[in-house]
Amino acid sequence: MLRNFKSVVVSTMAVLIVMVLASIEPLEWSSYLLHQFGTLLFLSLMLGAYRYRYISSRSYALASIFLFIHIIGARYLYSYVPYDAWTQQLFGISLNELFGWQRNMYDRLVHFSYGLLLFFAMVESSKSIFNVQSTKLLIAIALMVNMSSSLLYELLEWGIATTLSPEAAEAYNGQQGDVWDAHKDMALALLGGLIAAAITLFQTHKRPIIKL
């Protein structure tokens, strides 16, 4: 138990350190602060969920990795994350050229990561809240949470954007001219969730879902 608590402390400190580093001259402060307000709110929910044993230390660590990815995106307004320059510098490979991408795809990674990395927390919290023992039913509930939360996020993002100037709204939303951006984001979150669901099914053939 103490080891699990220590891992949560380490994960939390790592998230806060990444936030501090990302706050050094971000591209645009107002959009950055909006994103990081959500980061702090989400981190608080994670801490509460772990405190009341809704999620395990493993799920907390995976959710923290998602926050790392999100924080990096917030620093660069998502649309300007220089991942292509990074991969060229490190590996001599241009991902945009390799896959024929015409836009910055980092926001797609974030939504996919949301579905993949938070699915296990959704399963565990659903088990605690609804007292469900069936793995298949837990997976179904978690997928519904995945889809509904993705939809609510896109609606919230749209609502916030309507209060901003057109330039600030574009910077915050990061649509990059894609009218189907919200639909693709939700689809990728679901794809990540389906992959995590397959992993969960495979794991539970060996052992039941247990929170640590």
C-alpha positions in Angstrom: 0.0 0.0 0.0 2.8 2.4 0.9 4.6 1.7 -2.4 1.3 2.4 -4.3 0.9 5.7 -2.4 4.5 6.7 -3.2 3.9 6.0 -6.9 0.9 8.4 -6.8 3.0 11.1 -5.1 5.7 10.7 -7.8 3.1 10.9 -10.6 1.5 14.0 -9.1 4.9 15.7 -8.6 5.9 14.8 -12.2 2.7 16.4 -13.5 3.3 19.6 -11.5 6.9 19.8 -12.7 5.9 19.4 -16.3 3.3 22.1 -15.8 5.9 24.5 -14.4 8.3 23.8 -17.3 5.5 24.2 -19.9 4.7 27.5 -18.4 8.0 29.0 -19.4 7.0 31.3 -22.4 4.1 29.3 -23.9 3.0 30.4 -27.3 -0.1 32.2 -26.2 -1.0 32.8 -22.5 -4.8 33.1 -22.5 -5.4 29.8 -24.4 -2.6 28.1 -22.4 -4.2 29.2 -19.1 -7.6 27.9 -20.2 -6.1 24.5 -21.0 -4.1 24.4 -17.7 -7.2 25.3 -15.6 -8.6 22.0 -17.0 -5.4 20.2 -16.1 -5.6 21.3 -12.5 -9.3 20.4 -12.3 -8.6 17.0 -13.8 -5.7 16.4 -11.5 -7.9 17.2 -8.5 -10.5 14.7 -9.7 -7.8 12.1 -10.0 -6.5 12.7 -6.5 -10.0 12.5 -5.1 -10.7 9.3 -7.0 -7.6 7.7 -5.7 -8.2 9.0 -2.1 -11.6 7.3 -2.0 -10.3 4.2 -3.7 -12.2 4.6 -7.0 -9.1 4.0 -9.0 -5.8 2.2 -8.5 -2.2 3.6 -8.5 -1.8 2.0 -12.0 -4.7 3.9 -13.4 -3.5 7.1 -11.7 -0.1 6.7 -13.4 -1.7 6.1 -16.8 -3.9 9.2 -16.3 -0.8 11.2 -15.4 0.9 10.2 -18.7 -2.2 11.5 -20.5 -1.8 14.8 -18.6 1.9 15.0 -19.7 0.7 14.7 -23.4 -2.0 17.3 -22.8 0.3 19.8 -21.1 2.8 19.6 -24.0 -0.1 20.3 -26.4 -1.3 23.2 -24.3 2.1 24.8 -24.3 2.2 24.8 -28.1 -1.6 25.4 -28.6 -1.9 21.9 -29.9 -1.7 23.1 -33.6 2.0 24.0 -33.3 3.6 21.2 -31.4 6.9 20.6 -33.3 6.8 16.8 -33.2 7.9 16.6 -36.8 11.0 18.7 -36.1 11.7 16.5 -33.0 11.4 13.2 -35.0 13.6 14.6 -37.7 16.2 15.7 -35.2 16.2 12.5 -33.2 15.6 9.9 -35.9 16.0 11.6 -39.3 12.3 10.9 -40.1 9.5 13.3 -41.0 6.2 11.8 -39.7 4.2 14.2 -41.8 6.0 13.1 -45.0 5.9 9.5 -44.0 2.1 9.4 -43.5 1.2 12.2 -45.9 -0.3 14.4 -43.2 -1.2 17.9 -44.3 -1.9 19.3 -40.8 -0.4 19.1 -37.3 -1.7 15.8 -35.9 -0.7 16.2 -32.2 -4.3 16.9 -31.1 -5.3 13.6 -32.6 -2.7 11.9 -30.4 -4.2 13.6 -27.3 -7.7 12.4 -28.0 -6.5 8.9 -28.8 -4.5 8.9 -25.6 -7.6 10.0 -23.7 -9.4 6.9 -24.7 -6.5 4.5 -24.3 -5.0 5.8 -21.1 -8.1 6.7 -19.1 -10.1 3.6 -20.0 -8.7 1.6 -17.0 -9.7 4.4 -14.6 -13.2 4.4 -16.1 -13.5 0.7 -15.6 -12.3 0.8 -12.0 -14.4 3.8 -11.0 -17.5 2.2 -12.7 -16.9 -1.0 -10.6 -16.8 1.1 -7.4 -19.7 3.4 -8.2 -22.2 0.9 -9.6 -20.9 -2.2 -7.8 -20.8 -4.2 -11.0 -18.8 -7.4 -11.1 -19.2 -8.4 -14.8 -16.1 -7.5 -16.8 -18.1 -7.2 -20.0 -20.7 -4.9 -18.4 -17.9 -2.8 -16.9 -16.3 -2.4 -20.3 -19.6 -1.4 -21.9 -20.1 1.2 -19.1 -16.5 2.5 -19.6 -17.0 2.8 -23.3 -20.2 4.8 -22.8 -18.4 7.1 -20.4 -15.6 7.4 -23.0 -18.1 8.5 -25.7 -20.3 10.7 -23.5 -17.3 12.5 -21.9 -15.7 13.1 -25.3 -19.0 14.6 -26.6 -19.3 16.8 -23.5 -15.8 18.0 -23.9 -16.4 19.0 -27.5 -19.6 20.8 -26.5 -17.7 22.6 -23.7 -14.9 23.5 -26.1 -17.4 24.9 -28.6 -19.1 26.9 -25.8 -15.9 28.4 -24.6 -14.9 29.3 -28.2 -18.1 31.3 -28.7 -17.0 33.7 -26.0 -13.6 34.3 -27.6 -12.6 36.4 -30.6 -12.3 34.4 -33.9 -8.5 34.3 -33.7 -8.5 33.2 -30.0 -11.2 30.6 -30.7 -9.1 29.1 -33.5 -6.1 29.0 -31.3 -8.0 27.4 -28.5 -9.9 24.8 -30.6 -7.1 24.0 -33.0 -9.4 22.9 -35.7 -6.9 23.9 -38.4 -9.7 24.4 -40.9 -11.1 20.8 -40.5 -14.9 21.0 -40.2 -14.9 17.4 -39.1 -12.3 17.9 -36.4 -14.7 17.2 -33.4 -16.0 14.0 -35.0 -12.5 12.7 -35.7 -11.4 13.6 -32.2 -14.3 11.6 -30.7 -13.7 8.7 -33.0 -10.1 8.5 -32.0 -11.0 8.6 -28.3 -13.3 5.7 -28.9 -10.7 3.8 -30.9 -8.3 4.2 -28.0 -11.0 3.0 -25.6 -11.7 -0.1 -27.8 -8.0 -1.0 -27.8 -7.9 -0.6 -24.0 -11.1 -2.7 -23.8 -9.4 -5.5 -25.7 -6.4 -5.3 -23.3 -8.7 -5.4 -20.3 -10.5 -8.5 -21.6 -7.2 -10.2 -22.2 -5.9 -9.3 -18.7 -9.1 -10.4 -16.9 -8.8 -13.9 -18.4 -5.8 -14.2 -16.1 -7.0 -12.2 -13.0 -10.0 -10.1 -12.0 -10.0 -6.3 -11.9 -8.5 -5.4 -8.6 -7.7 -1.8 -7.4 -4.3 -1.4 -5.7 
